Amino acid sequence: MSSSPLEKSGEALFPKKELAQLVISACHQFYIDTVVISPGSRNAPLTIGFSNHSEIETLSVVDERCAAFFALGIAQQKQKPVAILCTSGSALLNYYPAIAEAFYSDIPLVVISADRPKHLIDIGDGQTIRQENVFENHILFSANLVENPKFLARNKQLIGEALQLATSQKGPVHINVPFDEPLYETVEQMKTFHFPHISMSSLDNSHINYEELASIWNAADKKMLLIGVNYPDEDLHNLMDLYSEDDSVLLLTETTSNLHHDKAINAIDQLIFSMEDSDFKELQPDILITFGGMIVSKRIKRFLRDYQPKHHWNIDEKKATNTFFCLSEFIQTKPVDFFSNFNKIISKKESNYQPKWLKIRDKRREKHAAYLSKIEHSDLKVFEQVLQQIPNNSQLQVSNSAIIRYVQMFTIDNSLEVFCNRGTSGIDGSTSTAIGAAFASKKQTVFITGDLSFFYDSNALWNKNIPNNFRIILVNNSGGGIFKIIPGPSTTNAAKYFETPHCLTAEYLCKMHGFDYLQAQSTETVEEKLNGFFETSEKPKILEIFTPSLENDTVLKDYFKYIK
């Protein structure tokens, strides 16, 4: 162990506790350069150390749930681990929604919690819960440390394994750090600890029988690629060109796939919503290849479960996803690596599979445009207006529920990068995630959200790290519009508990948190307020668009009848 280069001119700025120094040294060695801290006393040793480290950026966010989603948004954009730090007790439990999202979305999040020593657990001491392994169902690794010099080697092993897993396996890990009092003692310099490299198993592609897969592929007349959530990847995007030029292949891309091709079905529900059994049998593929994260479209999931392909191959680095209950081949590798090899040995095949369905797609698009040209102010009309006005090369963050489904009905500009918390599909942290992404990205970030999601996560605006070019489009239809669209809730006598009607507005939240506020209530005022909305400003902005709650579901249902 040697002196740290972080010594600062005789000032006592670092924690005296060796365990805190160990955790901080590990984070630095494993290239964690951003820590989001929520206030507390038990985490004081770590807060003091991180905030005075010259190579680690520290950000303060009071609400732990918002802090965790904010960090998740940063990690989403940086594609590297971001740490979150909180005090002991229930503060830690507020991280759980974001941890679950990180677990299912493969986002590296390092959860660091301060804790009481074991002898203070379950004896009636304040702000104390059972913190060890509290996230065990949704965590890659839990490192439960001990504040005792005798356990130094063990603590180093646990911390090192946790941080390497967060990076290599792309997911959340938990480091629980117990501190006894005193908590605020400081020293003028920290020790540096050296962590050994822990061998992690790497992907071995030798098990993939490309020749056998290619033989099956080349013989099939109807093949489908379905792509879910995917981080923008130019190399992968280019590899898809081969499939878009093969008449026996139909390429289905969700908006969150960040893959765009002229010969792709990019609005899946628009194509299949009104199909008959005979159409589904014609569309049923012989081979289905899937990769990327969660699929938004319920209808494509229902279709492929009812009309299963003979072969379903899922490509993923970590885990097999048997979404359609017919998985025949799990190909454990990176999609870009698989297609780089596979593309070299497959051949195109004459077929009417792709041309037929692209012809139907084009007819649906024509009817889509015709319907939108004649409808009045509504959710559907608002999405047409908003998506046309988002500046090129922006980052688009989208909340869940009805909002992501509306976005998926439109063709968006190829220059936009689209993100949505589809790991758990929750509404709880969408705004905080978008703010974290805006903070980390050099691009202008536009966030489209519904009213329930926005108000549920309204503490997200209590964050001094929001860039001035951040924009929120808030579609306020006075309740959970999704529950008017899906079958079921309206047939009960408990609709108000599903839809949760309200009369809330974001105006006073904007005043409190320093946002510029605009509102619109008609097609004309939406157009007017969008003009100049994305231009440079001294504050972030919210445009709240009020839509008619009772008419929205009728407009949408009539839409699907019209485009058939």
N, C-alpha and C positions, 0 to 999 in steps of 0.2 A: 504494500500500500504506500502511496506517495502523496505528497501535497497536491491539492487541486490548483490548476491555473486560475481558479475563479476568485482568488483572494482579492479583496477590495480595500486597499489603503487603510488598513487598521480598523475598519468598521466591523462590528459584530453583526453579521447579516445572515449567518447560516445556522441551521438547527444543530444543537449539540447532540441530539439523539443519533446514535450511529445507525439505527434501523432506517431512519428517515434519509440519512445520507446514502445508505445502500440503495434504496428505491430510486432516488434522484439520479445517482450515478448510473444505475442500470438503464433508466429511461434515456439518458444522454447517450450511452454506448449503443443502444438499439435504435438510435436516430428518431426518437420521439421529440419533436420540436414544438409541439403545441399542447398545452394543458388548459382545460376549462375548469375553473375552480368555483365551487359554491361555498358560501361563508360558513364558518363553524369554529369551534374551539379545539375539538379533539384532533382535527386535521392541521392544527397550527404548525407543527414541525415541518410538514410537507409543504404547506402553503408558503412558509418563510423561505424554504430552500428553493422551490420551483420559481417563485417570483423574483428571486435574486440571482438566478442562473443566467449568465450572459447569452447563452445559446438556446434558451427555451422561451418561447412566447407564452405568456400566461394571460388568460381572458377571464373576467369575472362575470358570472351569470347567477343570479340569486336562486331562482326556481330550479331545483334539481332535474325535474322532468324536462323542462325547456333546455337546460344546460346539456343534458345527454343528447337530445335530438339536434341541438345546435352543433355539438361536437361530431355527431354522426354526419351532418351535412358537410362539415369540413373534411372529414375522412372520405366521404363519398367523392369529393372533388379531387382531393390530393392523392387518393388511392394509396394511402399509407396510414399507419396507426395514429390516432389522436387519443390523448388521455383525458379522463374526467376524474375530478377529485372532490370528495365530500366528507362531511363529518360523520359521526356514528349515529346509530338509531334509524328512525324511519326515513331520514334523508336518503339513505341508500336505496330503499325500496322504490323511491320515485324514479330511479334510473331504469326500472325493469322494462317499461314499454319500449324504450329505445334499444335496450339490450336484446330483446326479442326480435326487433326489426333488424338489428345488425346481424344477428345469428342467421336469420332466414334470407337476408340480402347479401351476405358475405362481405360485410364491411368491418374493417379492423378497428375495434374500440377497446381501449385499455381502461378498465374500471378500477380505480384506486379508492378504497374506503378506509378511513380511520376507524378504529374500534377500541373498546375497553379491553383491558387484559382479561384473561379467562376467569380469574378469581372474582371478577366483578359482574360476571354474567349471571342472570337469573337470581340475584339476591336482593333485588329492589333498588339497584343503583339507577340513577336517572339517565335518560337518553340512551338506553341500552337494549339491544335485541340480539337474537342469535344470528350473527352475520355470516358465519362460516358456511360456505357452499350454498348460500341462499339462492343463487341463480342456477343451480346444478342442471336443470332441464334445458337451459338455453345458453350455455356457456361452453367454450372450447376447453377452458382450464381454470381451476380455482387454486390460487396460491395463498394458503393460510399461514402467515408468518408468525414468528414468536420473538418478542422483545427480550432476548437473552443472548449475550455474546457467545455462549456455547452452541447456539444454533446458527451461527454465521454461515457455515458451509451449506447447511440445509436451506436457509433462506435464499442464498445466492442461487442454488440449484432451482428452486421453485420460481423465483423471479425470472431467471434466464429462460426457463422453459415456457413460462407464460408469454413473455414478450416475443420469443421466436415463433410461437404458435400463432399469435395475433398477426404477425407479418406473413408467415408462410401459408397459413390456412385461411387467412382473411376472415376474421370473425372476432367476437368479443371474448376477452379474458378478464378475470377478476383477481385483484391482489388486495387481500385484506390485511391491514397493518395495525396491530394493537399498540397503543401507547399508554403507559402509565404517566401520572403527573410527576414532576412539572413538565409543561408543554412548551413554554415560551423561551427557554434558555437558548442562547445563541453563542456561536464561536466565530472567529474571524476567517477560518478556512475550513474546507471540507476535505475528507479523505476521498481518494479515487479507488474504486474497487474494479477488479478485472474479472469479467465473466467469460467462462469457457464456452466455445461453440458447442452446442448440443446437436448431435446428428439427427436430422429429420429425414424421414423417407421421402424420396423424390418420385415423381411420376415415371413409371417405366412403360414406354409405349411399345415394347417388344411383344406384349400380349395381344396387340390389335392385329387381327388377320385382315389386312387391307384387301388382299386378293379375293378372299372369300366374300367380303362385303361388296366389293366391286362387281363380282359375278352376279350376286343377287340384284344389285342396283341396275346393272346394264340390261337385265332380262325383264325388268318391270316397265309397264306402260304408263302407270299412274303413280307419281311420286310427289310427296309434299314435304316442304321445309316449313316449320313453324317456329318463329323466333320470338322469345319473350324478352324480359328486361335485359338490356345489354349496354355496357359502357361504350361510348363512341370509340370505334376501332377501325381505322382506315384500311389496314391490311385485311381484316376480316370482311369489311365491306367490299373490297375489290375481289375477294375470293368468291363472293356470291354472284358475280357477273356471269360465270359459267352456267349457273343454274337458271338464271333468268333467260338465257338464250337456248334452253333445252325445252322443246315442246312437251316433253313428258313430265316436266317438273312444274309444280305450282308453288310459288314462294309467298308465304303469308307472314307479314311483318306487323307486329304491334307498334304503336307509336313509341313506346318505351324501349323498343329494340334499337333505336338510333341507326337503323339500316333503311336505305331508300333505294328503290329501283322502279323504273317505269313499268316493268313487267311484274309487279308484285301486287298482291291484294293487301292494301294498307288499312282498309276499313272493313274488318272481317265481318262484323255484325251487319253492316250494310249489304253484304253479299248474301249471307245465309239466313237472315232473320225470317224471311217469308217462304223458305223452301218447302217443297212437298217431299214425301218419302222417295219418290222416283228421282228427284234431284239429288237427295242425299246419297242414294246408291251410286249415282253417276260421279259424285264428288269423292266418294270413299276412296282413299289411296291404298295402293298395294304396300307402299313403304312410306313411313313417316319418320323424318328426322327432326328432333327437337333439341334446342339448346337455348341458353339464356335463363333468366329468372322467371318469376311467376307470370302466368298468362292472365290477362285481365278479362278477356271475353268469356263469359259463361256459356255462350252459345257454341263456340268452337269446342269447348270442353265437353258439352253435352253431345254434340255431333260425333266426336271421335270416341266417346264412350259407347254410344249406341251403334256406330258404324266403324268398328275397330279395323285398323290396318292389319295386314298379315304380319308385317314387321314394323316394330317401333324401336328406333335407335335413339337413345338419349346421350348427349355428349356433355360432360361436365368434369371439372377437375376434382370435385370433392364427393359428390353423392349422386346416386341414381334417383331420378324423379319419375315415378310411375303414375303420372297424372291421369292417364286414360285406361289404366288397369290392364294393359296389354304389352308391357315392356318386354322386348325380346333380347335387347342388347344394350348393356351399359358400357359406353366407351369413355373410360376415365382418362381424359386428357383435355388440353385446352382446345376449344373449337378451332382456333386459327391454326393450330398444329395439325389437327385431324384433316381439315380441308386442304391444307398445303400438300399433304401426302395423297389424300383421296382423289383430288382433282386431276392428278397426273395419270391415273389409271382407269378413269371412267370415260364413257363415251355417250354422246347424245343419241337420242332415239326418236324416231318419227312417231308422233302421237297427236291426237286432237284434244288432249287433256288440258293443257295450258291455254291454247287459243280459244277453246269453248268458254272457259270460265273468265278469261280476260274480256271477252266480248260481252258477257253478262255484267261483269264489273263496270265496263264503260257505259252500258245502258243505265245501270244504277246511278252512276255519277251524273249522268245527264238529268235524270229525274230528281236527284238530290239537289242540283242547282236550280231546277225549275220550281221545286217545292219551296226552297228557301227564298226565292225571289218574290213569293206572294204571301208569305206568312207575316203576322204581326209581331210585335215585341214579345219575346219569350226567351226562355233559357236557350233554346236551339238557335234562335236568331242572334242572340248575344255572342254565342261561341263563334258563329260565322264572322261577325264583326271584329271580335277581339283577335282571333287567330290570323286574320288578314293584316292586322296592324302591328303585330309584334315585330320589332326590328330584326333584320337578318343578323345572323351570327350571335344571337342572344342565347342565354341558357333559360329554358322553360322548366319551372318546377310546378308540379300539378298535385293537388290534394286528391284524396280518395273519394269513394262513394260515387255519386252521379257525375262528379266533375271529370274524372279520368275517362269515364265512359262517353261523355259528350265529346271530349277532345279526340277520342279514337274514331269518331264518325267523320273526321275531316282529314284532308290531305294538308299537311303543314309544310312549311318551307324546309328544304333539305339542309339548310345551314343551321337550323335550331338543334340544340342538344336538349333532350327531354328526360326528366327524372321524376320518379314518384315512389313513395314508400310502399312498394308492393310486397315486401317480405311478409308482413302481417296484415297489410291492407287497412290499417287503422287510420282514423281521422285525428288521433290524439296529438301528434307532433309534427304535422305537415308544415306549419308556418315556421317553427323553430328550425326544422331541417332546411327549409328554403333559405332562411337567413344565414345559417351556417355555410351553405353552398355559395350564397352571394358573397359572404365574407372571404371565402377561399378562392373564388373564381375572379379572373380578370375581366370576364365578360359581364355585360349587363344581365341581371337576373330578373325574370318576370315570374311571379307566382300567381297562379289562378286557383282560387279556393271557393268552397261553398260556405254558407253562413254558419252552420253548426260546427264545422271543422275550425273555422276562424275563431269563433267565440270560445270554443272549448280550449283552444291554445292561445288565448289572448295575452297571456303572460310572456309569450314569445317577443312581444314588442318592448318588453322591459329589458332591453339589451343595448348597451352603448356602442356595440360593434357593428351596427347596421349601416352598410354603405349608402350614400346619398342616391345612387342610381338604382336602388332596389325599388321594384314596383309590385304592388299587389292589386290584382283584379278580384274583387269580392262580389260573387254572384249571390245576392240575398233574395231567396224566394220564401223567406219567413218560415222555414222549417226543413225537415229532412225530406227533400224532394224525391229521393230514391225510393221512399216507401209509398209514394204514389205511383211509381213506375212499375215496381216489381209486383207480381201477383201475391195476394195473401193478406197484407195488412188492411186493405180496404174492405175485406169481407168480414172483419171482426168489429166488435164494438169498443175496441181499445186503440183506435187510430191515433188519438192525440198522444198516446205514449210512444208510438212509433215515429210519428212525424214531428212531435214536439214543437208545435207552432209558437211563434214569439213575435215581438215587435221591436227587437233590438236593432241598433244601428251602430256603426263603427265611428261615428263622428266624434264622440267625446273621448274615446280611446285614442284617436289620432291627436286630439288636443293635448291629452295627458302625456303622450309619448313622443310628441314632436314630429308627427307625420303631416304632410300636406294632404288635405282631404277633399275629394271631389265625389259627386254623386250623379247618377243618371237614372231615368225612369221610363225612357222611351227609346225607340230606334234612333230618332233624330238626336236626342241628347247624348246617347252613347257615342254616336259618330262625332258629335261636337267635343265631348270630353276626351275622347281618345286622341284628338288632334293636339299634338304637343305634349301629351302625357308622358312620353318616353324620353323627352329631351332633358338635357342637363339641368340639374336643380340643386338647391342648397339643402334640401331635405328629401328623404324617401317619401313616396306617395302611395296613397290608396285611392282607387276608384271603386266606389260601392255602387253596384248596378242592381236596382230593385226590379224583380220580375214578378209577373202575376202567378201566384201560387196555384190557383184553381185551374188556370188554362195550360200550364206547362205540360202536364202529363197528356192532355188531349192533343196538343200540338205534336208531341213525340209519337204517340200511338198512331195518329193520322199519317205521320211521316212514313212509318214502316208499311202502312197500307198503300201509300201512294207510290213508293219506289218499287213495289213488287213487279 
